[in-house]
Amino acid sequence: MTPFTRPPRLKPGATIGIAAISGPVDEKPLASGIRALEGRGYTIVPASNIGERAGFFAGSDERRAAGYRELLRDPRVDAIFFARGGYGASRILPLLSADEIRSRPRIHLGGSDLTVLFAFLATHARLVSFYGPMVAVGLAEEGLDWEGVLAGESPALHCVAEEDVLAGGVGQGPLTGGCLSLAASLAGTSEAMDGRGRVFFWEDVGEEPYRLDRMLTQLERSGTFDQLQAMIIGSISPGARGGGESQPSVDAWLRDRFAGSPFPVVRGFPAGHLRRCRTLPLGMPVLVDAEHGIVKFAGPAVA
């Protein structure tokens, strides 16, 4: 297995580029996130398309890709954060160059729809990326761990409650995954996730349990979970778009879905579509010890 490249750590006073490769970005929450970054001493360089709107995209495919690539080529930019998720990242993948990304590895921080781009980075550039808050979605919250993780701190040990162990055992390997609906959408593409020897993380919002089950089944049948070492489940907010199952029924579905799993499965990891979400380094080794109730990363995810 080819090792992943860890990008240079985030240093005080660094210049951060803000990309918008998915949905259009609302000005007020973006401004709040930028103020939070500037208040920490960072210099901000917004992508050229940051204020654009083309239907449910932050500009055309070409403009979104160009805005991101301009940040990649900008010698001032030390790290790239993403404004928001939504939808659209998958449409710009054919317009990207893995060689361009590899030529100067940098921190990429985002979540939700960025699952797709991070799969591209993992598959074609072998670059560690960071699944966490976004500039216009949650980054201004106090008490988040993104700054410490990006500066070189090891992600904190997570203790798993007994009731959050869905299948026992111990497994470890590089972390992969992200938003489940996006991970499932990659099956059959050149960015399809490979679970062999890895730990799979997933979370989602607004999807009913039957849809989550269908996505898991698609990934299972496509071979994504072959030789998987462990699974970590983050936030699940089913039915956020209206209606929805009760929490007890969701809990019952999860326990039934993973009963007899050949690999350890734990839930309740505080990452995903949450106001105060943990930052997860995709590509870094992680230990899932369901017997002792811990999730532990091997060390710093940046160089």
N, C-alpha and C positions, 0 to 999 in steps of 0.2 A: 504494500500500500504506500503510494507516494506521500510523504509528509506534507502537511499544509505549511504555508508561509505565514508567519506571524507579522503583522504590520508594525511599524514603529509606534511606540507609545505616544499618547497625547501629552504634550508638555505645556506648562503654564505659558499663557500668551500665544498659543498656537493659532493658526488661521484655519477656520472651518468653512468648507464649502457646503451650501445647502442645496440639494438637488430635489427636483420634483418630476418624477418619472411615471407617476400614476394619476390620481385624481386632482382636480383643481384645488388650490390652497386658499382657504379663507384668510383674509388679511389680519383680522384681530388675533386669533390664536397664534398665527405665525409671528406677529409682532411681539406677542408675549414670550414666545420661545426664544426669539432673537435677543430680547432684553435680558432674559435669564442667562444666556450664553455670554453676552457682552458684560453682564454684571460679574461674571466669573473671570473676566479679563481676556476673553477670546475675541479675535477679529473675525468678522463674518463676511463671506463672499457668496451672495445668492446666485443661483443659476440664472441664466438669461431669460428663461421661460417661467420663472417662479410666479409671476402674476398673470399668466395666460390662462384662458379657459376655452376649450373646444369641446362642447358637449360635456361628457363626464370625464374628460382628460385635461391635464394641465398643458394644453397645446397639442399640436399634431404629433404623431409618432416621431417624425423627423426633428421637430423642435424639442421634444422631451429628451431624445437621445443626444441631440447636439448640446443642450444645456448641461447634461451630465458629463459628456465627453470634454466640454470646455473646462470643467472643474478638474478632470483627470489630467489635462494638459497644462493646467495653470501651476507654475512652479511655486507660487505663494501658498497653495492649499496643502495643508498637512493632513487633513482628515475630511471625510465626506459624510455628513449627516443628511437624513431624508426628511422632507417636510411633513409628508403624510402618506398613507397607503391609499386604499380604494381599489382601483383596477387600472391596468394599463401597462405594467412592467413587462409582461410577457410579449407584448407587441413590439417592443423596441430591441429585444434580444438579437434579432438578425442584424441590427445596425451597430452592434458593439464589437469591440476587438479585445480578445483575451490578451493578446500581446501588449496592447496599450495599457491594460490594467496591471499586467505582470511587470512592466517596465519600471513602475514605481509603486510598490505596494503601499496602500493606505488604509486606515481604519474606515470601515463602512458601518454606520449605525442606523438601524431602522427596523420595522416589523411589518406584520400583516402582508400586504401585496409585495413587499420587498423580499418575501420568501422566494419568489421567482428569480430575482436578480442574484440573491445570495446562493441559490442553487447553480446559477451560471458561474459565479465566482468560484464555487467549490469544484465544479466539474471541469471547467476550462482554464482557470487561473490558479487553482489550488490555494486560494487565499482564505484565511480565517476572517469571518465577518461576525457582526454583533447584532443579535436579535434583541431589540429593546425599544425604548421610547423614541418618539419622533418629535421634531422641533415644534410642530403645530398640534401635536397630540401627546400631551403628558410630560414632555421633557422639563417643563417649568415647575413640576411638582417638587416639593421638598423631600429630602430623605431617600432619593433614588441612588442606586449604586453605579450608574453608568460612568461617572467621572472617575471613580476609583478603579473600576475594571479597565477602563481605557488608559489609565495612567500607569498600570502595571501591578495593581493589587490582584491577588488570586480571588476569583469569585468565592463568596462566602459559602461555607458548609450549609447545606439545607437538611434539616431534620424532618423526616417523614412520619406523620402520625400513624399510629397502628391501623386506624380505619381507612387510611389512604393507600395501603398496600393491597393491590388487586391481584398480584401474583408474586410469589416469593422467589428467592434466589439472589445471585450476585452476578452482575455483568458490567463490562466496561469497554470503552472504545471511543473513537471520535464522535462528537455530537453532530447530528444532522436533523433536518426537519424544519418546522415553522408553523405557519397557519395551515391547518389540515386541508381545507378546500383548495388552497394553492398547491400544496404538495401533491394532492390527487390529480390536479389538472396537468401536472408535468409527466404523468405516466405515459410512456410511449414516445416521449420527446428526447432530444439529446441531453436535456438537463434533468432527466428522470433521476430521482434519488435512489442511491444504492445503500441498502441497509447492511450489507455483509460486513461483519466485524464492527458494526457501529451501534450507537445508542440513538434512538429516534425520539425526538421531542415533537409534541403537537399541541395546539390549542386552537380555539375558534370562537366565533361570536355569531349569534343570530341564526344558527343552524339547528334544526330539530334533531333529536337522537337518531331517527331513522335515516336522515341524510348523513350524519356523521358515521353511522354504521355502514352505509353504502360506500362512503369514501374509504373507510378502513378496509372494507372488503375489496375494493378496487386495487388498493395498494398491496394488499395481501396476495391477490390473484395475479398481479403483475410482477410478483417476485421481489417487491421492495423489502419485505420482511424476511426474506430467506437469509438465514444465518445472522439475524439480528441478535444483538447481545442484551439489550434492555430497552425499555420504553418509559419516557417521562411525559406525563400529561399535565399541561398547564391549565389556564383558565378556560372554562366552558360556560358560555352564557346562551343556552338554547332558547330559541323563540324570542330573541330580542327584537325581532321585527314584528312581533305581534303573536298572540296566542302563547303556545309553549307548554312543555311538559313541566310537572312539578319537580323540585329538586330530589325528593325521594325516588321518583320514577327514573330520573337520570342516573342516580346512584345505583339503582337496581340493574339498569341496562349495562352500565360499565362493569359491574361485578359479574354479570352473566356473560358479557362479551369477552372478558379476559380470564374467565375461569379455566384452569388447566393450561394457561399460556406456557410455552416452552422457555420463555425468557421472563425475567422480573419486570413487573409493571407497577409503577407508582403514580399517584395522581396528587393534585393539590399544590404543584409547584407554582409559586407566585410570579408567573411570566405570561405574557400575552396581552389581550385586550383588557388591561387593568389600569386604573389611575396610577397606581404605584407598582410598576412592574420591575422585576429583576432583569438584568442584562445577561444574555446567554451567548458565549463565544462558540459559534458554529465551526466545527473543524477541530476543536480542542478535545483531548481525552477527558472523559468523565466516568466516574465510578458510581454505579447504582447498587447499593447494598440494601436490598429489601429485608434481609434478615435482621440487620441492626438499624434499619430506618434512616439511612443517610444517602445523600447525593453529594459527591465531592469531586471538584475539578482538580486536575493534576498540578496546576500552577498558573502563573501569569499567561494571558493570552496575547500579549504584545511583546515586542522585542525591545 
